[in-house]
Amino acid sequence: MKKLPIKDNHLLIILTVVFALICYRFAFRNTVEAWHLNSSYKTQLAGAGNLSYEPGYLERKAVNINKVIDRYKTDTVTFRNIIVNKISLMAEKENVKLIELPSQDPLYSTNQFIVQRILLQGDYFALLKVLVAVQKTESIGVVRALNLKRPARGNERALRQPILELSLETIKL
């Protein structure tokens, strides 16, 4: 086996050290850059969690919550009168009859919510139009449930018209 001259050994050692320094430099630089990037992301995340960082957030949130509450709430004292007046006007436009407004069932009412049932009878498409109008109307609550029934067979045409049982829910004031 032939020994390498001392010159070549020195060259090999120098090249190995230079290669290690280059690798270490690039690895160290990337590590430092990643550490700085991580630090900046942590500060941004901490700032985003703080509501004072975005002051308009609380205002927008309050406005949205007030819109939702206004959509659902109504005066509980005149709740039935408001429902009868508004829905009977909508039903009259579509030739639908308000056949029954059952008394409020205490089972469905809680400290925060009131549920009122309404029975409407008329043409299927007219009932759907009234339903859409009720959903768009504010201050009468929102539709909680509905049930479309076909009455038992009878000889009269009026008895064969479907019945829409509508439950409206509202927030108590």
Steps between C-alpha positions, in 0.01 A plus 500: 500500500633833401503776759371834407749777520456736790385765260193300398412421861508867586286579199248234601481630856463859383225404255319302770514792744385748231216267403395466867509878545289557189244244613499643851466856369200417282338289770566763767369782280180306417452419868534863601260608224248237611536615862434864402203398287360293788541795737319738264216249453464463876475877547241524220300218653512660844389831346213334312375343823485842662176680416662841537713412198184530286267751669228479234447132578295560814285760323428269206424213737258716705322622185459143371369373833252788521375419147442137598321596822280756318406231249383262773355720772159653536286651773356203690190684618377571150663196339176324408342821366805574286497146360126505429516839329808443288434141401130556429595784264753278323252214484222722367719609208547135399142384573611288794288465814636531850292218643636477852736672741531252787579631845865504597611167634708549817698192400651691207561829682808558716643797685669624184284376213134487400367260238166579334317257271287615207278295270446620142291340228506567129653410167841330522685769306321779686604340830860494383481867401365587844778293659767691306338831597494395868868408485589840356291697750680638803369539856280190491777254574635226279355177373595228743305216345236441240274214412303476179197273533245376254161481668289188483310446179177688479245607240562871525796656324577726801543197722754349260734798517822435688558638849828663599583475868762764570696549823662841552765557763596834648723635777325644805580859592 
